[in-house]
Amino acid sequence: MLEVPDLLACAEFAITGNPYENRLALTSLENLAAAAGIVAGGHGHRARTTVLRFARAGALSRPESLLRYLLVKSGLPNPRINENCNDSRGSFIALADLSWPAFRVAAEYEGDHHRGVSQFRSDIHRFEKLADHHWAAVRISADDLFDRPDQTVARVASRLAERGWKGKARYPGIRFIR
């Protein structure tokens, strides 16, 4: 019943949970694939197949899943999801929603909870630490994701290209419902 992007977000929540809220994963990608195989064909088969091809553990919110889907469908390299960004010696700098360590680029989806004073100050500190260690960070808001997806792809692609990515973004016209 769901379109691919939201079905993907559900699948990624099921295989990731949320460690910050003590929510364990509900299942594994392998179990989802097995369940999809039981009902092979029929209504939703194409969506299930697409989701199983894209789903990765690690996304901690619907917008993170949607953002990764948008970027990968636009031809950008598949990012790491909620993994550490490290300095040149391998020491921890920050955790990024999406990252491309080979290019030292990180993308952060900043939902409304980033408006609080404590979170706002923490974000400034995190972004400055990334910059101090030559990481380029792209900050993405709900308006960027939902209202300006092509511009968002172009911004991330530009940061990657500045750092050596040789690919080319394409704009598949993806739009998400808030």
N, C-alpha and C positions, 0 to 999 in steps of 0.2 A: 504494500500500500504506500510505502514511502518512496520518494525519489532517491536516486543513488546517493547524493551527498548526505542526506539525513540518515539513510540506512547505514552508510559508512560510519557516521558519528556514533550511532547506536552500537554498531559492531565494535568500534574501537573502545567505547566505554566498557562494553562487556568483557573485552580481553585485557583491559588495563585497570579498571576500577579507578580509585583516586587515593593514593597513599597519604595525601595531606588531610584527607577526611576519614582515614581508616576504613576505606571501602576497598575490599579485595576484588580482584577480577572475578567475574561470574563464570567465565569459561575460557577456553583457549581458541586460537584461530583454527587449530586442527579440529576441535569439536564443532565449530561453526561450519567448517568445510564438510565434515561428515554429515551434519544435519542437513546442509544444503543438498548433499548428494542423495539423501533419502527422498527428497522431493524434486529430483532433477526434472527439468522441463516444467511445463505449466506456467501459471501466472507468476511473474516476478523472477523467472529463471535468469533472464539477462541481467537484471539488477543485482541479484545474488552473486552471479559470476563476476561481475565488475567489482563489487564490494570485496569479494574474497581476493581478487587480484591486487587491490589497493590497500586493504586493511593492514595496519601495523600497530603493535602495542606501543603505548607511550602517550598518546594524546590525552590531555586532562580536561578538555572541554569541547563542546560542539564547535565553537569558532576555530579552535586549533585544528580539528579534523577538516573542517571546511577550507581553511586556509591552505593546508597541505594539499588537499585535493585540487584546489584551484591552481596552485603553483605547478604541481606535477602534470596535470592535464594541459598546462600551458607550455610544457616542454622544458621546464626547469629541472635540474637534477633533484633526485629524491633526497630530502633533508633527513638528518637525524632528528629524533623527536624527544624533547625534554631530556637531553643529555648534557653533560658538563662541557663547557668551553674552557679550554686549558691554555696556559701560556706556553712559550717555546720550550720550557723545561718539563712540561706535563703537569704543572700545578694548577689546581682549580682556580678559576676566575669567577665564573657565574654559570647558572643553569639557564639554558635558552629554550623557548618553546620549540623553535626549529633552528637547526644550524647546519652549516656546510663547513666543517673544519678545514677541509683542503683549501678553501677560499677565505677562511676566517671571516665568515659572514654569519650573522645571527638575525633571526626575525622573532619579534615579540608581539603577540596579540595582547593589547591592553584593553581589557574590559572595564566596566564601570568601577569595579573594586579598586582599580589603580588610582582612583581620585582621592582616596583617603590620605590624610597627612602622612601617616607612617609608611604606607605603601608607596606613596609618591616620593618620599625621601629615599626609601630603599631602592626604588627604580633609578633615581638619579645616580646613586652610588654605584649600582650595578652597571649602568651604561657607561659611566666614566671609567670604571675598572676595565671594561671591555675595550674602550678606546685607548686606554693606557697601554694595553697589550696588543694593539693593532688589529682589533676586531672591528668590523663595520656592523653596526646594529641598525635594523630597520624596525621602526615602531609602527604598528598597524592598529587602527581603531575599528570600531564597528562600521563607521561610515566608509572607511577604506575598503573593508571586506564586502559589505553589502551594497554600497552605492557606487563605488569606483573600483570594481575588481580589475579592470584592464589597467588602470593606473597603478594599482598595487602590484600587479605582475610586472609592469614596466620598472617600478622602483626596485623590486627585489632583483630582477634580471640585470638592471644597471649596476647594482652593488656587486653582483657575482661577476659581471663582465669586467668591472674595474679591477677585480682580484684575479683575473685570468681565465674565467669560464669562457669557452669558445662557442657555446651553443647559441641558439636563437629562440627567443620566446615567440609563441604564437598565441593568439587571443581567441579561444574557442567560444566566446560569448556566454560564459557561465554566469548565471545570476542566482543568488540565494535568497530565500525568504527569511526575514528576520525572526 
